[in-house]
Amino acid sequence: MGKIVDFLFVYEVKNREVENICLVANQLRKEGYTVEFVNTWYTINHYYKKYKARVIIGFAGFNSNVVNFVLKHCICAEKYVDMQWEQLLGDVDISDITKFQGKARNVVHISWGKDNYNRLTNYYGLDKEKCLLCGHLTMDFYRPQLRGYYLSREELLKQYHIPENKKIILYISSGNSLINQPEKQLQNIRDIMKCTDGQLNELICQLIKTEQTIEDWIVKFLKAHKEYCLVYRPHEGDRIYKKFRQLEKQMDSLYIIGGRSIKQWILCSDICFTTLSTAISEVFFAGKQCGILRPFPIPQFADLELFHGAQTITTYSGFEKAARKGLDQFPIREEKIRSYYYVSEKQACYQRISKHLIRILKDSNFNMPSGYNLNANYWRRLQWILSTTHIYKRYIMRCLNSDSSRKNVIKIKGKYDKDYLKFIKEEQRANYMTKQQLYAMMDHIDHTICKNRDLLPG
C-alpha cells in the first residue's frame, strides 16, 4: 500500500527552502522522475498522504533524532539525502562533537562550500562518498540567466505602492523571534544553543536593545532624507513592535513587508543592511552592498563564524553615511564568503544536485541500512490505518480534521500547551504550501529557464 515516488522533499521553512527545492524538483521532473512534497509543520495536526520514497530529501540530518523525524513523513524510504539548510554556524555548533553521529553517518549530505565539506569529512570523519560539494541553490537565482524569474524593480515597487523615484534601502531583520516565545520553545532553543538561562536572557536583552535602536535610526534617517524609502524585511517569526507598526502608518517612506522572496527584494534595492542574517552572503553574490548594524555587541555564543572579523556599523552617523554614500568595501572578506559557498561558472548548482540525486537513486550503495524505516510515528501510522477502513473512513477523518479533535489529539500526546499550539498554527500559516502552489512555482521556474536556455551554463 502507498504510492511509490522517486523523490520526496520534506521541507520545514518556506522562505528558506521552497524556491530552492522547486528548482531541483523541476529539473528532476523534466528528466522523467516523480516528485512530491511534505511540510513538517502541516503534518503535526493534519492528515496527509504518505508515500513510499525511493529517495527522501530532508531539510536536515545531523543526528539520529532528526533523521527519524524526517523519515516519519513517509511509509518507507530507500535512501536519505540531507540538504542541510543551516550550514553557517556559530562557535557552539562548530565544536559540537555529538553531531553527525548515529544514523546521520549513513545518509548523504549536501555541502554549500569547502568549509562545510572539510568539517564533515575531517572533523566528523564522514564518508567522502556521502558528502557532496555542490554549492548553495539560493545562489542560482542570482545568476543573470535566472533573474527573469522575479519581478522587475518597476513591477515590484508598483505592487507595493512604493515611489519609483526614491532610493530603496533594504533592512534584512536577523530575527527577534526569541522575544515573547512560549517557554517550551525557549527550552528547545536553550538545548540547541547549549546556553544557560542567564545567557539566553542576555541574548534576548541585546536583541531587544539592538532592534529598538536600529528602528530609531531608521525613523531618524527617513525624516531627515525624504529621497529615500526603507523596506523592513521581517525574519520568520519576528515580533514587530506596535510602536514601529504605528510609525509605518504615519510615515510614507517606511514599509514593513514580509511578502515576496528575500532574493526579490535584494535584487531591487539600492543598498542593504542587517545585523546577523546569513542573507548577507546573498547580497554579496547579487553584487550589492550590505552594512552590518550592531549598536550593541552580539554575545559570542550566539554569533556566527561568518561575521567574525567583519566591519560593523555601531553609530547612527555611520549608518547615515553608509546609506547615503555607500560602503568603501564589503564588510566580510570575499575569500571568506567563497569558502562557505562554492560557485561554478560552468554549471548551475541545481543541475549539479539533480545529477547527484539521479545517481543516488540508481546506486544501491547509497541505500540506508536495514531497520532505518522502522521509526515512523506510531500515532500517524494508526491514523492512516484507521482512515483507510471503508466503513469508518468518513467519520474518522471528520473527527481527526475538526478543531476540537485536533486539540484532543495534542492533549492526549502530551506535547503541547495552549500557547505552543498557537505558535504551531502560526508556523503552519507561514510555511505550508499546497501542491497546486508548489507545482505552479515549478512551472514558473521552468518557463524562465526555457526562455533563457541559450544563456544557461552546463
C-alpha positions in Angstrom: 0.0 0.0 0.0 1.1 3.5 -0.6 2.2 5.2 -3.8 5.8 5.0 -4.8 7.6 8.3 -5.5 11.1 8.7 -6.8 11.9 11.9 -4.7 10.1 13.1 -1.7 11.1 16.6 -0.4 10.4 17.2 3.3 10.7 20.9 4.0 10.3 23.0 7.1 10.7 26.7 6.4 9.0 28.0 3.2 11.1 31.2 2.7 14.4 29.3 3.3 13.7 26.2 1.2 10.7 26.1 -1.2 12.1 28.0 -4.2 15.3 26.1 -3.9 13.7 22.6 -3.8 11.3 23.6 -6.6 14.3 24.5 -8.7 15.7 21.0 -8.2 12.3 19.2 -8.4 11.6 20.9 -11.7 14.8 19.5 -13.2 14.1 16.0 -11.9 10.5 16.2 -13.2 11.9 17.2 -16.7 14.1 14.2 -16.5 11.1 12.0 -16.1 11.1 11.3 -12.4 8.2 11.7 -9.9 8.5 14.3 -7.1 6.3 15.1 -4.1 6.5 17.5 -1.1 5.6 17.4 2.6 5.7 20.3 5.1 6.7 19.3 8.6 4.5 22.0 10.3 1.4 20.9 8.4 1.7 17.3 9.4 1.6 18.0 13.2 -2.2 18.1 13.3 -3.4 17.4 9.8 -3.9 14.1 7.9 -1.7 13.9 4.9 -0.9 11.4 2.2 2.2 9.3 2.8 4.4 7.8 0.1 7.0 5.1 -0.3 10.0 7.2 -1.3 12.9 5.8 -3.2 14.9 8.9 -2.1 13.7 11.1 0.7 15.3 14.6 0.8 15.2 16.1 4.3 15.8 19.7 5.5 18.4 18.4 7.9 20.1 15.2 9.0 22.7 15.9 11.7 21.7 13.3 14.2 19.5 10.2 14.6 16.6 12.2 16.1 16.4 14.4 13.0 16.7 11.5 10.6 13.9 9.7 12.4 11.8 12.8 12.4 12.1 13.2 8.6 11.6 9.5 7.9 8.3 9.6 9.8 6.8 11.6 7.0 6.9 8.6 4.6 5.9 5.0 4.8 9.4 3.9 4.0 12.5 5.2 2.1 15.4 3.5 0.5 17.8 6.5 0.6 18.2 9.7 2.5 19.7 13.0 1.4 20.3 15.8 3.9 20.0 19.3 2.2 21.5 20.8 5.4 19.9 24.2 5.1 21.8 25.5 8.1 25.5 25.5 7.3 26.7 28.8 8.6 27.4 28.0 12.2 28.3 29.6 15.5 31.2 28.6 17.8 28.9 26.3 19.8 27.8 24.4 16.7 31.3 24.1 15.2 32.7 22.5 18.3 29.8 20.2 18.9 31.2 16.7 18.5 27.8 15.0 19.2 26.6 16.0 15.7 26.7 13.6 12.7 26.7 10.5 14.8 24.4 7.5 14.7 22.1 7.4 11.7 23.5 10.7 10.4 26.6 8.8 9.3 24.7 6.8 6.8 22.9 9.5 4.9 24.1 11.7 2.1 25.0 15.3 3.0 24.9 18.3 0.6 27.7 20.9 1.3 27.5 24.5 0.1 31.2 25.1 0.2 34.6 23.7 1.1 34.4 24.9 4.7 31.4 22.7 5.5 32.7 19.8 3.3 36.0 19.8 5.2 34.3 19.9 8.5 32.1 16.9 7.7 34.9 14.8 6.3 37.8 15.8 8.5 36.3 16.9 11.9 33.4 14.4 11.9 35.0 11.8 9.8 32.1 11.1 7.4 32.5 9.0 4.3 33.6 11.3 1.4 31.4 9.4 -1.0 28.4 10.6 1.1 29.5 14.3 1.3 28.8 16.2 -1.9 30.3 19.6 -2.6 27.6 21.2 -4.7 27.2 24.9 -3.8 24.0 26.6 -2.5 20.9 26.5 -4.6 19.9 30.0 -3.5 22.8 31.5 -5.4 21.4 30.1 -8.7 18.7 32.7 -8.5 21.3 35.5 -8.7 22.7 34.2 -12.0 21.8 36.6 -14.8 20.2 33.6 -16.6 17.6 33.1 -13.8 16.8 36.7 -12.7 13.8 36.8 -15.1 12.1 34.6 -12.5 11.5 37.7 -10.3 9.6 40.9 -10.9 11.4 43.8 -12.2 12.1 46.8 -9.9 9.3 48.8 -11.5 6.8 45.9 -11.2 7.7 45.2 -7.5 7.6 48.9 -6.4 4.2 49.3 -8.2 2.8 46.3 -6.5 3.6 47.7 -3.0 2.9 51.3 -3.9 6.5 52.4 -3.4 7.5 55.6 -5.3 9.8 54.6 -8.2 11.8 57.9 -8.0 13.2 57.1 -4.5 16.2 55.1 -3.5 15.4 51.9 -1.8 17.1 50.8 1.4 16.5 47.2 2.5 16.9 46.2 6.1 17.0 42.4 6.5 16.0 41.6 10.0 18.1 38.9 11.7 15.1 37.8 13.8 13.8 38.8 17.2 11.7 35.7 17.4 13.2 34.8 20.8 11.1 37.6 22.2 7.7 36.5 23.7 8.2 32.9 22.8 6.4 30.1 24.8 8.5 28.6 27.4 8.6 25.2 25.7 10.1 26.8 22.6 12.7 28.7 24.7 13.7 25.4 26.3 14.3 23.9 22.8 16.4 26.9 21.9 18.4 26.6 25.1 19.1 23.0 24.3 20.1 23.7 20.7 22.4 26.7 21.6 23.7 24.9 24.7 23.4 28.0 26.8 22.2 28.8 30.3 19.0 30.7 31.3 21.3 33.7 32.1 23.0 33.6 28.7 19.7 33.3 26.8 18.2 36.2 28.8 21.3 38.3 28.0 20.9 37.5 24.3 17.2 38.4 24.4 18.0 41.8 26.1 20.7 42.5 23.5 18.3 41.7 20.7 15.6 44.0 22.1 18.0 46.9 22.5 19.6 46.3 19.1 16.2 46.1 17.3 14.8 49.2 19.1 18.0 51.2 18.4 18.0 50.3 14.7 14.4 51.2 14.4 15.1 54.6 16.0 18.0 55.1 13.5 15.6 54.2 10.6 12.9 56.7 11.7 15.5 59.5 12.2 17.1 58.9 8.8 13.9 58.8 6.9 12.7 62.0 8.5 15.9 63.7 7.5 16.2 62.3 4.0 13.0 62.4 2.1 14.5 61.0 -1.1 14.8 57.5 0.5 12.4 54.7 1.3 13.2 51.8 3.6 11.8 48.3 3.3 12.0 46.5 6.6 12.0 42.8 5.8 11.0 40.7 8.9 12.6 37.4 9.7 10.3 34.4 10.0 8.6 34.6 13.4 9.6 38.2 14.1 7.5 40.1 16.7 7.3 43.6 15.2 6.9 46.2 17.9 3.5 48.0 17.9 5.3 51.3 18.1 7.1 50.5 14.8 3.9 49.4 13.2 2.2 52.6 14.1 5.1 54.6 12.6 4.8 52.7 9.4 1.2 54.0 9.1 2.3 57.6 9.9 5.3 57.7 7.6 5.0 57.4 3.8 8.6 56.2 3.4 8.7 53.2 5.7 7.4 49.8 4.6 7.3 46.6 6.7 6.9 43.9 4.1 7.1 40.1 4.7 5.8 39.2 1.3 7.9 38.1 -1.7 11.3 36.3 -1.5 14.2 38.0 0.1 16.0 37.4 -3.2 13.4 39.6 -4.9 14.0 42.5 -2.5 17.8 42.2 -2.6 17.8 42.5 -6.4 15.6 45.5 -6.4 17.2 47.5 -3.6 20.0 50.1 -3.8 21.7 49.2 -0.5 21.1 46.6 2.2 21.7 46.4 6.0 21.4 43.6 8.5 22.7 42.6 12.0 23.2 38.9 11.9 21.3 37.5 8.8 23.1 34.9 6.6 21.4 36.7 3.7 24.4 39.0 3.7 26.1 36.3 1.5 23.2 36.5 -1.0 23.7 40.3 -1.1 27.4 39.7 -2.0 26.6 37.3 -4.9 23.9 39.7 -6.1 26.6 42.3 -6.5 25.0 44.7 -3.9 26.4 46.4 -0.8 25.4 45.4 2.7 26.2 47.1 6.0 26.3 45.2 9.4 24.4 47.3 12.0 25.5 46.4 15.6 24.8 49.2 18.1 25.3 46.6 20.7 27.7 43.6 20.5 26.2 40.1 19.9 27.2 37.6 22.6 29.9 35.3 21.3 27.9 32.1 21.8 25.1 33.4 19.6 27.3 35.0 16.8 28.1 33.2 13.5 31.6 32.4 12.4 30.9 34.2 9.1 30.7 37.5 10.9 34.0 37.1 12.9 36.3 39.9 12.0 33.7 41.7 9.9 33.5 45.5 9.8 30.4 46.7 11.7 28.5 50.0 12.0 27.9 50.9 15.6 26.6 54.5 15.4 23.8 56.5 13.7 26.3 58.6 11.9 28.0 55.5 10.5 24.6 54.2 9.3 23.7 57.6 7.8 26.9 57.8 5.9 26.7 54.2 4.6 23.1 54.7 3.5 23.8 57.9 1.6 27.3 57.3 0.2 27.6 53.5 0.2 30.4 51.4 1.7 34.1 51.5 0.8 34.2 47.7 0.7 32.1 44.7 1.5 32.2 44.1 5.3 33.2 40.4 5.0 36.2 39.4 3.0 35.5 37.8 -0.4 37.7 34.8 0.2 35.9 34.0 3.5 32.4 34.1 1.8 33.6 31.9 -1.0 34.9 29.3 1.5 31.3 28.9 2.6 29.8 29.0 -0.9 31.1 27.1 -3.9 30.0 28.6 -7.2 30.9 27.2 -10.6 30.7 29.3 -13.6 30.3 26.3 -15.8 27.3 24.6 -14.2 24.4 25.8 -12.1 24.0 24.3 -8.6 20.5 22.8 -9.4 22.0 20.9 -12.3 24.8 19.5 -10.2 22.5 18.5 -7.4 19.9 16.9 -9.8 22.7 14.8 -11.4 23.8 13.6 -7.9 20.2 12.8 -6.9 19.7 10.7 -10.0 23.0 8.9 -9.4 22.0 8.2 -5.8 18.6 6.9 -6.9 20.2 4.3 -9.2 23.1 3.3 -6.9 22.3 0.7 -4.2 25.5 1.7 -2.3 23.5 4.7 -1.0 20.7 2.6 0.5 20.2 3.1 4.2 20.9 0.1 6.4 18.1 -2.3 7.2 15.8 -1.1 10.0 16.1 2.7 9.4 12.5 2.9 8.3 11.0 1.3 11.5 10.8 4.6 13.3 7.7 6.2 11.8 5.5 7.9 14.3 3.1 5.3 15.7 0.2 7.7 16.1 0.3 8.7 12.4 0.5 5.1 11.3 -2.6 4.3 13.4 -4.4 7.4 11.9 -3.5 6.2 8.4 -4.7 2.6 9.0 -8.0 3.7 10.5 -8.7 6.2 7.8 -8.4 3.5 5.1 -11.1 1.4 6.8 -14.0 1.7 4.3 -16.9 1.8 6.8 -15.4 4.3 9.2 -13.3 6.4 6.8 -15.6 9.5 6.5 -16.5 9.5 10.2 -12.9 9.2 11.4 -11.5 11.8 9.0 -14.2 14.2 10.1 -13.2 13.7 13.7 -9.5 14.0 13.0 -9.9 17.1 11.0 -12.1 19.0 13.4 -10.6 21.7 15.6 -11.7 20.1 18.9 -10.4 16.7 17.9 -7.0 18.2 16.9 -6.7 19.8 20.3 -7.7 16.5 22.0 -5.0 14.7 19.9 -2.4 17.1 21.1 -3.6 16.8 24.7 -3.5 13.0 24.5 0.0 13.1 23.1 1.0 15.4 26.0 3.3 17.5 23.9 1.8 21.0 23.5 0.2 23.6 25.7 -2.2 26.2 24.5 0.5 28.8 23.7 2.6 26.3 21.8 -0.5 25.2 19.8 -1.0 28.8 18.8 2.7 29.0 17.8 2.3 25.9 15.7 -0.7 27.3 13.8 1.2 30.5 13.1 4.1 28.4 11.7 1.7 26.4 9.5 0.2 29.6 8.0 3.7 30.9 7.3 5.3 27.8 5.9 2.7 25.4 4.3 2.1 25.5 0.5 -0.5 23.4 -1.3 0.5 21.0 -4.1 -1.0 23.3 -6.6 1.1 26.3 -5.4 4.3 24.2 -5.5 3.6 23.0 -9.0 2.8 26.5 -10.2 6.2 27.6 -8.8 7.9 24.8 -10.7 6.1 25.8 -13.9 7.2 29.4 -13.5 10.8 28.3 -12.9 10.7 26.0 -15.9 9.3 28.9 -18.1 12.1 31.2 -17.0 14.8 28.5 -17.7 13.4 27.7 -21.1 13.2 31.4 -22.0 16.9 31.8 -21.2 18.1 28.3 -22.4 20.8 29.7 -24.6 22.4 31.6 -21.6 22.4 28.7 -19.1 25.7 27.1 -18.3 26.2 23.4 -18.5 
